[in-house]
Amino acid sequence: MQRTLTTSLLFAAAAILAVAATATFAYRGVDRAMTREFERRLEAIAVTAATQIAAADVGDARVRDEGGAYGAIQVQLATLRASTAVNSAAVLDSARVTLVDALAGTSVEGLPSSFDTLAHPALERAYAGHAAVSAPFERHGVRLRAAFAPIAEPGGRVAGVVAVEAAAGYLDVLADLRNTLTVIALVSLLAIAVFAALFLRNAESAARLERRLSRSENLAAMGRLTATLAHEIKNPLAIIRGSAQRLGKLEPEAERMAEFVVEESDRLTRTVSRYLQFARGEESSGESGDVLAALGATLDLLEGECAARQVRLERPAAPAGPARVGLDNESLKQVFLNLMLNALEAVPEGGQVRVAAAERGGRIEVSISDDGPGMDAETLKKLGSPFYTTKAKGSGLGLFLSRRLVASAGGRLEITSEAGRGTTCTVRLGLKRG
């Protein structure tokens, strides 16, 4: 399951990267194609205009004579602007002064060209004898690009430069394309994320199902074990009980001891029958018992064990009366015995186990607390599962069976613990009235 989940997550990550890479590749491809086409066309316009202007006319244009070179260049630039739809066209001399400007006219003519600031690298290349296109720049809120072509004299010296300027409209198209691809990528990523979330949800459901199946297998194994133990134990118990009854006829002291053996044999028989009932998935028999009486009897039984372990036992106050619940006394003793033994094994020598009982809201609550090492959250989460134990020689069934017993009577067994702060087990059972 973990391997499948990891593979699926890697697949989702690869799909996300593929979507992002595809969108990026597509955008860059269109960007390069549109940029190259725009530059090619703008540069071709500038080169064509430069070939139509003689180098000698550049010098003569300094004299603004409408009937001379100035007028001829002005007509050429105006025709160029009208036929190609460029924003503006101008001729600069070797000193980078604007000689003729088809758009701005006399307002900029005779002044240093603004292109020397806005498009300096491309203008430098043109004065070096090579046509060039500038990077985008902004003028009056419009994004523009300019192309420059040299006007060369016969010896190769650059007499001036033709500059044509056009709106970079393709940049808006690219921006729209980028936004569209971004939306597509986000939608695709969202779809992949939804798919991944659904898969993770299904994987989690499958994991829960697998845990339930594992738990069912453990319960089935425990059922088979319980049935086997019940079969193997009941026959010897019957023999022990029969022998004890016969021994009881010999003498008074032997009779008293034999009664203990018979009583304990019967208790073990009932315990085995109850475990067999659990293995078959049957509910509680519905017999009632006294929580406080069963708790007192269990603590009486363990007082010697506490003394032997040098553990202080703090008992609850004397009960005011019986506390009847939907669980028989034998089952209650079994629950309290399991919880007390766990507490005794947890505390070190000289430690303390505190037992309290109280009635709250129509329920009786019994808590057993120890000052042992406690448990971390991960261990606490697994505690109570069949065959899971923190003891070196434990079976992992004591808490599980205790929880099943309490639950069969509609109660709850809750365990709280913190590493270094001890553990508290609380049994809550509804009281029977009348």
GIBEL-V356713 format. One record per pair of residues at least 24 apart in sequence whose ideal C-beta (glycine too) atoms are under 7 Angstrom apart, sorted by the first residue. I is the first residue (numbers start at 1). J is the second residue. Records with the same first field share a line. If there is no record, write none. Layout:
BEGIN
I = J / J
END
This chain:
BEGIN
1 = 203 / 206 / 207 / 210
5 = 203
8 = 199
12 = 192 / 196
15 = 192
16 = 189 / 192
19 = 185 / 188 / 189
20 = 185
23 = 181 / 184 / 185
26 = 181
27 = 177 / 178 / 181
30 = 174 / 177
31 = 174
34 = 170 / 173 / 174
38 = 168 / 170
39 = 133
42 = 133 / 145 / 147 / 164 / 166
43 = 131 / 133 / 147
45 = 84 / 86 / 147 / 164
46 = 131 / 147 / 148 / 149 / 162 / 164
47 = 131 / 149
49 = 76 / 80 / 89 / 149 / 162 / 164
50 = 149 / 150 / 151 / 162
52 = 76
53 = 91 / 151 / 162
55 = 151 / 152 / 153 / 159
58 = 91 / 93 / 99 / 151 / 159 / 160
59 = 159
61 = 91 / 99 / 100
62 = 99
70 = 100
73 = 100
74 = 100 / 102
77 = 102
78 = 102
86 = 164 / 165 / 166
87 = 144 / 165 / 166 / 167
88 = 165
89 = 164
90 = 163
91 = 160 / 162
92 = 160 / 161 / 163
93 = 160
94 = 158 / 159 / 160
99 = 160
115 = 146 / 163
119 = 146
122 = 146 / 148
123 = 148 / 161
126 = 150 / 161
127 = 158 / 161
129 = 156 / 158
136 = 168 / 171
142 = 167
143 = 167 / 168 / 171
144 = 168
218 = 386 / 387
219 = 386
222 = 279 / 386 / 397
223 = 279
226 = 275 / 276 / 279
227 = 276 / 279
229 = 272
230 = 272 / 275 / 276
233 = 272
234 = 269 / 272
237 = 265 / 268 / 269
240 = 265
241 = 265
267 = 330
270 = 330
271 = 330 / 334
274 = 331
278 = 401 / 404
283 = 408
284 = 326 / 327 / 408 / 409
286 = 326
287 = 328
288 = 324 / 325 / 326 / 328 / 432
289 = 325 / 327 / 328 / 329 / 331 / 332
290 = 322 / 323 / 324 / 329
291 = 323 / 325 / 332 / 364 / 366 / 429
292 = 319 / 322 / 323 / 357
293 = 322 / 329
294 = 329 / 332 / 333 / 336
295 = 336 / 357 / 366
297 = 333
298 = 333 / 336 / 337 / 340
299 = 355
302 = 340
305 = 344
306 = 344
309 = 344 / 349
310 = 349 / 350
311 = 344 / 347 / 351 / 352 / 353
312 = 352
313 = 353
314 = 352 / 353 / 354 / 355
315 = 355
316 = 355 / 356 / 357
323 = 364 / 431
324 = 431 / 432
325 = 364 / 409 / 429 / 430 / 431 / 432
326 = 409 / 410 / 432
327 = 405 / 409 / 429
331 = 405
334 = 405
335 = 402 / 405 / 406 / 427
338 = 398 / 399 / 402
339 = 368 / 402 / 425
340 = 368
342 = 398
343 = 368 / 370
345 = 391
346 = 370 / 372 / 373 / 423
347 = 371 / 372
359 = 431
362 = 430 / 431
363 = 428 / 429 / 430 / 431
364 = 429 / 431
365 = 426 / 428
366 = 427
367 = 424 / 425 / 426
368 = 425
369 = 422 / 424
370 = 422 / 423
371 = 422
372 = 422 / 423
373 = 420
374 = 417 / 418 / 419 / 420 / 421 / 422 / 423
375 = 417 / 419 / 423
376 = 419
380 = 415 / 417
383 = 415
END
